[in-house]
Each structure stands twice: as C-alpha cells, then as structure tokens.
Amino acid sequence: MFAVRDEDSALDVVQDAMLKLTEKYAGKPVAELPMLFQRILQNTIHDHFRRQKVRSAWTTLFSSFGQKESKDDDFDLLETLPAKSDSNATADPARQVEQGQTVGLIEQALARLPARQREAFLLRYWEELGVAEAAAAMGCSEGSVKTHCSRAVHALAEMLKAKGISL
C-alpha cells in the first residue's frame, strides 16, 4: 500500500475518506464501518496519487499551449494535449528534477492569480472537471469558466516566461 508522506496531504486524505464514509454509509451497522473505512481510505489514497500524476504532467500541459498564441476566450488547453503513449516509461532523473522545479514555479505563479481565475484553472486542469461541472461548482456560466481559464493560462504563461521557462 502507498503512503502519503506529506502530513497535510495525509490529513486531507483521511478527512476526505471519513466524509465519504459518513455520507454514503452512515446507516450501516457499526461493525461494518472499519472495513468500509479501510477500503474508502485506500481508494482515496489512490485518487491522491492520481492527482499528483496530473500535477507532474503540468510541464507537458504548459508546453502545449505555446502552440496556440491566441487571445481567444474559447481556447481550451485540454484540447491541445497529445495523448501520452509511454506513460509507464521510466523518466530521466535529471528531467524529473527539472519538472519538479518547474512545477514549483507553476505553483508560485498560480498563487499570484486572481481567485476566480485560479479556481477555474484548478477545477478544469487539476481536478479534471468538464466545463459544465466547473461552472456548477463555481456557480457561474460555462462561458465564464472558459474566460477565466483562458485568462489564467495566458497570465501563467507570462509569469513563467518572466521566470525563464520557455513555452
């Protein structure tokens, strides 16, 4: 079984698992809850690691939008990504370190975005929600989500270019 090494992330994973348990299985007999919780916790940990994999793929994500220099608010970054055929291949360690540093810079740039742009960007590209799902979560129109995402992508590109990351 995998272990979540970051204490804050581990606490988040446990909290999410507990919420799922109470939301879906509150009516179950008390004797069944420990086994149910164990399975829910394992699934939540797997979800956590899947999200981390998406985060580490950000460098690919950001390099892709350099192909379309447009001020078009309907531009969808996810539509520009090629499918990865070698997702199980072992990566070069130097490349992994470079990607880790790039992800750190991206996280710093994300923190500097306006709240709505950051929210839309994270829902769409981090949590992998569709436009309609992100709009429902944000309580706004689909067009607004697209606009916020587009502006976030362009702002992030400029911030990262200023840090010397070519897109």
TORPA-4810 file (N, C-alpha, C, O; in nm, 3 decimals):
<nodes>
NODE_1_0.084_-0.119_0.000_0.000_0.000_0.000_0.088_0.124_0.000_0.195_0.124_0.061_M
NODE_2_0.043_0.228_-0.068_0.116_0.353_-0.076_0.097_0.433_0.053_-0.004_0.419_0.122_F
NODE_3_0.196_0.516_0.083_0.185_0.603_0.199_0.196_0.748_0.154_0.281_0.781_0.071_A
NODE_4_0.111_0.832_0.207_0.116_0.975_0.179_0.213_1.034_0.279_0.185_1.036_0.399_V
NODE_5_0.325_1.083_0.231_0.433_1.126_0.320_0.417_1.268_0.373_0.465_1.298_0.482_R
NODE_6_0.351_1.354_0.299_0.328_1.491_0.344_0.215_1.490_0.447_0.105_1.443_0.419_D
NODE_7_0.242_1.542_0.567_0.145_1.535_0.676_0.013_1.605_0.643_-0.094_1.552_0.671_E
NODE_8_0.021_1.724_0.582_-0.102_1.797_0.547_-0.184_1.720_0.445_-0.307_1.713_0.456_D
NODE_9_-0.117_1.664_0.345_-0.188_1.585_0.244_-0.249_1.460_0.307_-0.362_1.423_0.274_S
NODE_10_-0.176_1.396_0.396_-0.227_1.275_0.463_-0.352_1.307_0.543_-0.449_1.231_0.542_A
NODE_11_-0.350_1.421_0.613_-0.468_1.460_0.690_-0.587_1.489_0.598_-0.701_1.454_0.630_L
NODE_12_-0.560_1.552_0.484_-0.666_1.578_0.386_-0.725_1.448_0.333_-0.846_1.435_0.319_D
NODE_13_-0.639_1.351_0.305_-0.684_1.222_0.252_-0.773_1.152_0.355_-0.879_1.099_0.320_V
NODE_14_-0.731_1.152_0.480_-0.809_1.087_0.586_-0.943_1.159_0.604_-1.047_1.095_0.619_V
NODE_15_-0.938_1.292_0.602_-1.062_1.368_0.617_-1.159_1.338_0.502_-1.278_1.317_0.525_Q
NODE_16_-1.108_1.335_0.379_-1.193_1.303_0.264_-1.254_1.164_0.279_-1.372_1.144_0.250_D
NODE_17_-1.173_1.067_0.324_-1.222_0.930_0.341_-1.331_0.925_0.448_-1.431_0.855_0.432_A
NODE_18_-1.311_0.998_0.556_-1.411_0.999_0.664_-1.543_1.062_0.616_-1.652_1.014_0.649_M
NODE_19_-1.531_1.169_0.537_-1.652_1.232_0.484_-1.727_1.137_0.390_-1.850_1.128_0.396_L
NODE_20_-1.653_1.067_0.305_-1.717_0.972_0.215_-1.786_0.861_0.294_-1.897_0.819_0.259_K
NODE_21_-1.723_0.814_0.400_-1.781_0.710_0.483_-1.912_0.757_0.545_-2.013_0.687_0.541_L
NODE_22_-1.911_0.876_0.603_-2.031_0.926_0.669_-2.142_0.959_0.569_-2.260_0.940_0.599_T
NODE_23_-2.103_1.009_0.451_-2.205_1.045_0.352_-2.275_0.923_0.293_-2.396_0.925_0.270_E
NODE_24_-2.199_0.817_0.270_-2.255_0.702_0.198_-2.295_0.585_0.286_-2.380_0.505_0.248_K
NODE_25_-2.236_0.573_0.404_-2.257_0.452_0.484_-2.299_0.479_0.628_-2.277_0.395_0.715_Y
NODE_26_-2.357_0.593_0.653_-2.398_0.628_0.790_-2.499_0.529_0.847_-2.505_0.510_0.968_A
NODE_27_-2.579_0.468_0.761_-2.682_0.376_0.807_-2.635_0.233_0.825_-2.713_0.147_0.867_G
NODE_28_-2.509_0.205_0.796_-2.458_0.068_0.808_-2.433_0.032_0.954_-2.413_0.120_1.037_K
NODE_29_-2.434_-0.098_0.986_-2.403_-0.141_1.122_-2.259_-0.101_1.160_-2.168_-0.103_1.076_P
NODE_30_-2.241_-0.065_1.284_-2.112_-0.017_1.334_-2.000_-0.119_1.309_-1.886_-0.081_1.285_V
NODE_31_-2.031_-0.245_1.315_-1.930_-0.350_1.296_-1.872_-0.349_1.154_-1.759_-0.392_1.133_A
NODE_32_-1.949_-0.300_1.056_-1.902_-0.298_0.917_-1.818_-0.174_0.885_-1.746_-0.174_0.785_E
NODE_33_-1.826_-0.072_0.967_-1.760_0.055_0.935_-1.608_0.048_0.925_-1.552_0.110_0.834_L
NODE_34_-1.537_-0.025_1.012_-1.391_-0.028_0.998_-1.344_-0.083_0.862_-1.253_-0.027_0.801_P
NODE_35_-1.407_-0.191_0.814_-1.367_-0.245_0.685_-1.405_-0.152_0.570_-1.329_-0.135_0.475_M
NODE_36_-1.520_-0.092_0.580_-1.561_0.004_0.478_-1.465_0.123_0.475_-1.424_0.169_0.368_L
NODE_37_-1.429_0.172_0.593_-1.338_0.286_0.600_-1.202_0.250_0.539_-1.143_0.331_0.468_F
NODE_38_-1.154_0.131_0.566_-1.025_0.088_0.513_-1.027_0.092_0.359_-0.933_0.142_0.298_Q
NODE_39_-1.132_0.040_0.299_-1.143_0.038_0.153_-1.156_0.181_0.098_-1.091_0.215_-0.001_R
NODE_40_-1.238_0.263_0.162_-1.255_0.402_0.118_-1.123_0.476_0.129_-1.088_0.554_0.040_I
NODE_41_-1.049_0.454_0.238_-0.920_0.520_0.257_-0.822_0.478_0.147_-0.751_0.563_0.092_L
NODE_42_-0.817_0.350_0.116_-0.728_0.304_0.008_-0.764_0.371_-0.124_-0.675_0.415_-0.197_Q
NODE_43_-0.891_0.378_-0.155_-0.934_0.442_-0.280_-0.901_0.591_-0.281_-0.863_0.646_-0.384_N
NODE_44_-0.916_0.655_-0.167_-0.886_0.799_-0.157_-0.736_0.822_-0.174_-0.697_0.921_-0.236_T
NODE_45_-0.654_0.734_-0.121_-0.509_0.745_-0.139_-0.473_0.729_-0.287_-0.391_0.803_-0.340_I
NODE_46_-0.536_0.632_-0.353_-0.511_0.614_-0.497_-0.552_0.739_-0.575_-0.482_0.781_-0.666_H
NODE_47_-0.666_0.799_-0.538_-0.709_0.923_-0.603_-0.606_1.034_-0.582_-0.576_1.111_-0.673_D
NODE_48_-0.551_1.041_-0.461_-0.449_1.141_-0.429_-0.328_1.125_-0.521_-0.278_1.224_-0.575_H
NODE_49_-0.281_1.004_-0.539_-0.165_0.981_-0.624_-0.196_1.005_-0.771_-0.109_1.048_-0.847_F
NODE_50_-0.319_0.977_-0.812_-0.357_1.009_-0.950_-0.352_1.159_-0.973_-0.306_1.205_-1.078_R
NODE_51_-0.398_1.236_-0.875_-0.392_1.382_-0.888_-0.248_1.430_-0.894_-0.217_1.521_-0.970_R
NODE_52_-0.161_1.370_-0.814_-0.019_1.407_-0.818_0.040_1.381_-0.956_0.122_1.459_-1.005_Q
NODE_53_-0.001_1.273_-1.017_0.048_1.240_-1.152_0.006_1.349_-1.250_0.083_1.388_-1.338_K
NODE_54_-0.117_1.398_-1.235_-0.165_1.506_-1.321_-0.082_1.632_-1.297_-0.044_1.701_-1.392_V
NODE_55_-0.054_1.661_-1.172_0.025_1.779_-1.139_0.164_1.771_-1.201_0.216_1.872_-1.251_R
NODE_56_0.224_1.654_-1.198_0.359_1.641_-1.254_0.358_1.650_-1.406_0.462_1.671_-1.467_S
NODE_57_0.243_1.633_-1.465_0.232_1.644_-1.611_0.210_1.788_-1.655_0.191_1.814_-1.774_A
NODE_58_0.211_1.882_-1.561_0.187_2.022_-1.595_0.287_2.076_-1.695_0.251_2.158_-1.780_W
NODE_59_0.410_2.032_-1.687_0.508_2.086_-1.781_0.466_2.054_-1.924_0.482_2.137_-2.013_T
NODE_60_0.412_1.935_-1.946_0.360_1.899_-2.077_0.241_1.988_-2.110_0.227_2.037_-2.222_T
NODE_61_0.156_2.007_-2.012_0.038_2.089_-2.030_0.074_2.230_-2.074_0.017_2.282_-2.170_L
NODE_62_0.169_2.291_-2.005_0.204_2.428_-2.037_0.283_2.441_-2.166_0.272_2.541_-2.236_F
NODE_63_0.363_2.341_-2.198_0.436_2.349_-2.324_0.341_2.339_-2.442_0.371_2.389_-2.550_S
NODE_64_0.227_2.276_-2.422_0.130_2.259_-2.531_0.061_2.390_-2.568_0.030_2.410_-2.685_S
NODE_65_0.037_2.478_-2.473_-0.038_2.596_-2.511_0.049_2.700_-2.579_-0.003_2.800_-2.628_F
NODE_66_0.178_2.678_-2.585_0.264_2.766_-2.663_0.236_2.752_-2.811_0.272_2.840_-2.889_G
NODE_67_0.171_2.643_-2.851_0.140_2.618_-2.991_0.029_2.709_-3.041_0.017_2.731_-3.162_Q
NODE_68_-0.051_2.761_-2.952_-0.163_2.844_-2.996_-0.152_2.978_-2.926_-0.193_2.992_-2.810_K
NODE_69_-0.099_3.075_-2.993_-0.088_3.210_-2.939_-0.214_3.285_-2.978_-0.218_3.352_-3.081_E
NODE_70_-0.316_3.276_-2.897_-0.443_3.337_-2.930_-0.501_3.403_-2.807_-0.481_3.357_-2.695_S
NODE_71_-0.572_3.510_-2.828_-0.642_3.576_-2.718_-0.786_3.527_-2.712_-0.870_3.590_-2.647_K
NODE_72_-0.815_3.417_-2.778_-0.949_3.359_-2.786_-0.993_3.306_-2.650_-0.925_3.221_-2.593_D
NODE_73_-1.104_3.356_-2.598_-1.152_3.311_-2.468_-1.208_3.170_-2.471_-1.225_3.109_-2.365_D
NODE_74_-1.237_3.116_-2.590_-1.287_2.979_-2.601_-1.175_2.877_-2.613_-1.202_2.758_-2.626_D
NODE_75_-1.050_2.922_-2.609_-0.936_2.831_-2.618_-0.939_2.736_-2.498_-0.946_2.780_-2.383_F
NODE_76_-0.933_2.607_-2.526_-0.935_2.506_-2.420_-0.803_2.432_-2.421_-0.772_2.359_-2.516_D
NODE_77_-0.726_2.450_-2.317_-0.593_2.392_-2.306_-0.596_2.240_-2.316_-0.506_2.181_-2.376_L
NODE_78_-0.698_2.176_-2.260_-0.704_2.030_-2.262_-0.716_1.975_-2.403_-0.671_1.864_-2.429_L
NODE_79_-0.776_2.051_-2.494_-0.793_2.003_-2.630_-0.663_2.002_-2.708_-0.657_1.940_-2.814_E
NODE_80_-0.559_2.070_-2.660_-0.433_2.078_-2.733_-0.335_1.968_-2.694_-0.232_1.952_-2.759_T
NODE_81_-0.366_1.893_-2.588_-0.271_1.794_-2.538_-0.272_1.666_-2.619_-0.378_1.608_-2.645_L
NODE_82_-0.153_1.621_-2.658_-0.146_1.490_-2.724_-0.157_1.380_-2.620_-0.117_1.400_-2.505_P
NODE_83_-0.209_1.265_-2.659_-0.217_1.152_-2.567_-0.077_1.097_-2.545_0.003_1.090_-2.638_A
NODE_84_-0.049_1.059_-2.421_0.082_1.001_-2.388_0.076_0.851_-2.408_-0.004_0.783_-2.345_K
NODE_85_0.161_0.800_-2.496_0.161_0.656_-2.521_0.259_0.583_-2.432_0.247_0.462_-2.412_S
NODE_86_0.357_0.654_-2.377_0.461_0.590_-2.296_0.449_0.629_-2.149_0.550_0.655_-2.084_D
NODE_87_0.327_0.632_-2.097_0.305_0.680_-1.960_0.370_0.592_-1.855_0.393_0.638_-1.743_S
NODE_88_0.402_0.466_-1.887_0.467_0.378_-1.791_0.619_0.375_-1.808_0.687_0.303_-1.735_N
NODE_89_0.672_0.451_-1.903_0.816_0.451_-1.925_0.887_0.524_-1.812_0.834_0.619_-1.754_A
NODE_90_1.007_0.479_-1.781_1.087_0.542_-1.677_1.145_0.672_-1.730_1.203_0.674_-1.839_T
NODE_91_1.130_0.778_-1.654_1.177_0.909_-1.697_1.322_0.930_-1.654_1.369_0.868_-1.558_A
NODE_92_1.390_1.016_-1.726_1.526_1.053_-1.694_1.527_1.129_-1.561_1.449_1.223_-1.545_D
NODE_93_1.613_1.091_-1.464_1.614_1.159_-1.334_1.639_1.309_-1.344_1.578_1.387_-1.271_P
NODE_94_1.728_1.350_-1.433_1.754_1.493_-1.448_1.628_1.564_-1.497_1.598_1.676_-1.454_A
NODE_95_1.557_1.500_-1.585_1.431_1.556_-1.637_1.327_1.565_-1.525_1.251_1.662_-1.517_R
NODE_96_1.324_1.464_-1.439_1.229_1.464_-1.328_1.258_1.580_-1.232_1.165_1.645_-1.183_Q
NODE_97_1.386_1.605_-1.204_1.423_1.717_-1.115_1.381_1.849_-1.179_1.325_1.936_-1.113_V
NODE_98_1.409_1.862_-1.309_1.372_1.983_-1.381_1.220_2.004_-1.378_1.172_2.115_-1.358_E
NODE_99_1.145_1.896_-1.399_0.999_1.905_-1.395_0.951_1.945_-1.256_0.858_2.024_-1.242_Q
NODE_100_1.014_1.889_-1.152_0.978_1.924_-1.015_0.998_2.072_-0.987_0.915_2.136_-0.923_G
NODE_101_1.110_2.126_-1.037_1.137_2.268_-1.018_1.035_2.353_-1.096_0.989_2.456_-1.047_Q
NODE_102_1.002_2.308_-1.215_0.905_2.380_-1.296_0.767_2.379_-1.228_0.698_2.480_-1.226_T
NODE_103_0.729_2.264_-1.174_0.601_2.256_-1.103_0.599_2.352_-0.985_0.497_2.416_-0.959_V
NODE_104_0.711_2.363_-0.913_0.720_2.459_-0.803_0.697_2.602_-0.850_0.626_2.679_-0.785_G
NODE_105_0.758_2.637_-0.963_0.738_2.771_-1.019_0.593_2.792_-1.063_0.538_2.901_-1.047_L
NODE_106_0.533_2.688_-1.118_0.393_2.696_-1.159_0.304_2.719_-1.038_0.211_2.800_-1.042_I
NODE_107_0.331_2.648_-0.930_0.251_2.664_-0.808_0.264_2.806_-0.754_0.165_2.864_-0.708_E
NODE_108_0.383_2.863_-0.760_0.402_3.002_-0.716_0.322_3.098_-0.806_0.258_3.191_-0.757_Q
NODE_109_0.327_3.073_-0.936_0.253_3.158_-1.030_0.104_3.144_-1.008_0.031_3.243_-1.014_A
NODE_110_0.056_3.022_-0.982_-0.086_3.000_-0.955_-0.133_3.081_-0.834_-0.242_3.137_-0.835_L
NODE_111_-0.049_3.087_-0.731_-0.085_3.160_-0.609_-0.103_3.309_-0.638_-0.173_3.378_-0.564_A
NODE_112_-0.041_3.359_-0.744_-0.050_3.502_-0.777_-0.169_3.536_-0.866_-0.196_3.653_-0.890_R
NODE_113_-0.241_3.435_-0.915_-0.358_3.460_-1.000_-0.474_3.515_-0.917_-0.482_3.488_-0.797_L
NODE_114_-0.564_3.590_-0.980_-0.688_3.629_-0.911_-0.765_3.502_-0.872_-0.756_3.399_-0.938_P
NODE_115_-0.840_3.512_-0.764_-0.907_3.395_-0.706_-0.995_3.319_-0.805_-0.989_3.197_-0.811_A
NODE_116_-1.076_3.389_-0.883_-1.168_3.320_-0.975_-1.091_3.251_-1.088_-1.128_3.141_-1.130_R
NODE_117_-0.986_3.314_-1.137_-0.904_3.251_-1.241_-0.837_3.126_-1.186_-0.836_3.021_-1.251_Q
NODE_118_-0.783_3.137_-1.067_-0.716_3.021_-1.004_-0.816_2.909_-0.981_-0.786_2.792_-1.007_R
NODE_119_-0.935_2.943_-0.933_-1.038_2.843_-0.907_-1.078_2.771_-1.036_-1.086_2.648_-1.039_E
NODE_120_-1.104_2.847_-1.141_-1.144_2.787_-1.268_-1.032_2.699_-1.324_-1.057_2.588_-1.370_A
NODE_121_-0.911_2.749_-1.319_-0.796_2.674_-1.371_-0.779_2.542_-1.295_-0.763_2.437_-1.357_F
NODE_122_-0.781_2.548_-1.164_-0.761_2.427_-1.084_-0.874_2.327_-1.101_-0.849_2.206_-1.108_L
NODE_123_-0.997_2.375_-1.109_-1.108_2.282_-1.131_-1.096_2.212_-1.266_-1.120_2.092_-1.277_L
NODE_124_-1.060_2.288_-1.369_-1.053_2.230_-1.504_-0.932_2.141_-1.522_-0.945_2.029_-1.572_R
NODE_125_-0.814_2.188_-1.484_-0.692_2.118_-1.521_-0.631_2.036_-1.407_-0.556_1.942_-1.433_Y
NODE_126_-0.660_2.070_-1.286_-0.606_1.994_-1.172_-0.704_1.885_-1.133_-0.667_1.768_-1.120_W
NODE_127_-0.829_1.925_-1.115_-0.933_1.829_-1.076_-0.996_1.760_-1.196_-1.076_1.668_-1.180_E
NODE_128_-0.962_1.804_-1.317_-1.007_1.746_-1.442_-1.159_1.747_-1.458_-1.217_1.652_-1.511_E
NODE_129_-1.223_1.854_-1.412_-1.367_1.867_-1.431_-1.395_1.921_-1.571_-1.313_1.994_-1.627_L
NODE_130_-1.509_1.886_-1.625_-1.552_1.942_-1.752_-1.596_2.086_-1.731_-1.609_2.132_-1.617_G
NODE_131_-1.619_2.158_-1.841_-1.660_2.298_-1.831_-1.791_2.310_-1.754_-1.805_2.397_-1.668_V
NODE_132_-1.888_2.223_-1.784_-2.018_2.229_-1.717_-2.004_2.200_-1.567_-2.067_2.266_-1.485_A
NODE_133_-1.921_2.102_-1.533_-1.901_2.068_-1.391_-1.832_2.182_-1.317_-1.870_2.215_-1.205_E
NODE_134_-1.732_2.242_-1.380_-1.662_2.354_-1.317_-1.757_2.473_-1.299_-1.753_2.540_-1.196_A
NODE_135_-1.842_2.497_-1.399_-1.940_2.607_-1.389_-2.036_2.583_-1.273_-2.068_2.676_-1.199_A
NODE_136_-2.081_2.460_-1.257_-2.172_2.427_-1.146_-2.101_2.446_-1.013_-2.161_2.499_-0.918_A
NODE_137_-1.976_2.404_-1.004_-1.900_2.416_-0.878_-1.873_2.563_-0.844_-1.873_2.600_-0.727_A
NODE_138_-1.851_2.644_-0.947_-1.821_2.786_-0.923_-1.947_2.872_-0.915_-1.940_2.987_-0.871_M
NODE_139_-2.061_2.817_-0.956_-2.184_2.895_-0.953_-2.187_3.003_-1.060_-2.235_3.114_-1.035_G
NODE_140_-2.134_2.972_-1.178_-2.132_3.070_-1.287_-2.161_3.000_-1.418_-2.184_2.879_-1.421_C
NODE_141_-2.159_3.074_-1.528_-2.188_3.017_-1.659_-2.066_2.943_-1.714_-1.953_2.964_-1.668_S
NODE_142_-2.090_2.857_-1.812_-1.981_2.786_-1.878_-1.888_2.884_-1.949_-1.766_2.866_-1.949_E
NODE_143_-1.945_2.987_-2.009_-1.864_3.089_-2.076_-1.770_3.159_-1.980_-1.657_3.192_-2.015_G
NODE_144_-1.818_3.183_-1.858_-1.735_3.247_-1.757_-1.618_3.156_-1.719_-1.506_3.205_-1.700_S
NODE_145_-1.642_3.027_-1.707_-1.535_2.932_-1.676_-1.430_2.935_-1.787_-1.310_2.939_-1.760_V
NODE_146_-1.476_2.933_-1.913_-1.383_2.935_-2.026_-1.300_3.063_-2.026_-1.179_3.060_-2.051_K
NODE_147_-1.367_3.176_-1.997_-1.296_3.304_-1.994_-1.192_3.305_-1.884_-1.078_3.344_-1.907_T
NODE_148_-1.231_3.263_-1.763_-1.136_3.261_-1.651_-1.019_3.167_-1.679_-0.904_3.200_-1.649_H
NODE_149_-1.047_3.051_-1.738_-0.939_2.957_-1.771_-0.844_3.015_-1.874_-0.722_3.004_-1.861_C
NODE_150_-0.900_3.074_-1.976_-0.817_3.134_-2.082_-0.728_3.243_-2.025_-0.609_3.249_-2.055_S
NODE_151_-0.785_3.330_-1.944_-0.707_3.438_-1.884_-0.600_3.383_-1.790_-0.488_3.435_-1.785_R
NODE_152_-0.635_3.278_-1.717_-0.538_3.216_-1.626_-0.421_3.157_-1.704_-0.305_3.174_-1.666_A
NODE_153_-0.451_3.089_-1.813_-0.346_3.028_-1.896_-0.252_3.135_-1.950_-0.130_3.119_-1.945_V
NODE_154_-0.309_3.243_-2.003_-0.225_3.349_-2.059_-0.144_3.418_-1.949_-0.026_3.448_-1.971_H
NODE_155_-0.203_3.443_-1.833_-0.130_3.506_-1.723_-0.018_3.415_-1.673_0.093_3.461_-1.647_A
NODE_156_-0.048_3.285_-1.660_0.056_3.191_-1.617_0.170_3.184_-1.718_0.287_3.177_-1.680_L
NODE_157_0.136_3.186_-1.844_0.239_3.182_-1.948_0.332_3.302_-1.935_0.454_3.287_-1.944_A
NODE_158_0.276_3.420_-1.914_0.358_3.540_-1.899_0.445_3.533_-1.773_0.563_3.568_-1.776_E
NODE_159_0.386_3.489_-1.662_0.463_3.479_-1.538_0.578_3.379_-1.552_0.689_3.404_-1.504_M
NODE_160_0.552_3.268_-1.619_0.655_3.165_-1.635_0.762_3.209_-1.734_0.880_3.177_-1.715_L
NODE_161_0.724_3.281_-1.838_0.824_3.335_-1.931_0.917_3.431_-1.856_1.037_3.434_-1.881_K
NODE_162_0.859_3.509_-1.766_0.942_3.602_-1.686_1.041_3.527_-1.597_1.145_3.582_-1.561_A
NODE_163_1.009_3.404_-1.561_1.098_3.321_-1.478_1.198_3.242_-1.563_1.279_3.166_-1.510_K
NODE_164_1.190_3.259_-1.696_1.283_3.191_-1.783_1.238_3.057_-1.834_1.318_2.981_-1.888_G
NODE_165_1.110_3.026_-1.816_1.057_2.900_-1.866_0.996_2.927_-2.002_0.898_3.001_-2.013_I
NODE_166_1.054_2.868_-2.105_1.002_2.892_-2.239_0.886_2.798_-2.267_0.890_2.679_-2.236_S
NODE_167_0.783_2.853_-2.325_0.662_2.774_-2.352_0.643_2.754_-2.500_0.546_2.690_-2.541_L
</nodes>
